[in-house]
Amino acid sequence: MSEFQFRRVKNPDTGETISTENLIAGAVKAWANLQGNGTIAIRDSFNISSVVDGGNGFYTFNVTSAMLNNLYSHFSGLGDDAAYQWTLFGRDKQAGSIKLNTQRSYTGGVNTNEDVVHLSLCFMGRLA
């Protein structure tokens, strides 16, 4: 198998360079776009092996290639086809998985665990 080794990458149009360390460290290591209500389904993903439905508003995302540790950064977003207010919590972050909890907000400050139509997640950090 061929292998390329280099320390910097250069844009030939602008002359701008960046270290390969920045490219590797700064790249998204895993992501998913999930249909989160009804029978859940991964619409599209990279480095996500599965998503487990843990009940109303609870999901566990499992990665194929684990992160180095549980200190990685993650960001996520959610939404539905209506104008509801939602809250999203990341819980129990492990090198190989993260649990997310979605809650719908109601008038009067009441939140209930509910499934959401659109749920997206990205992992940033170093792989193991």
Secondary structure by P-SEA (a helix, b strand, c coil): cbbbbbcccccccccbbbbaaaaaaacccccccccccccccccccccccccccccccbbbbbbccccccccbbbbbccccccbbbbbbbbccccccbbbbbbbbbcccccccbbbbcbbbbbbbcccc
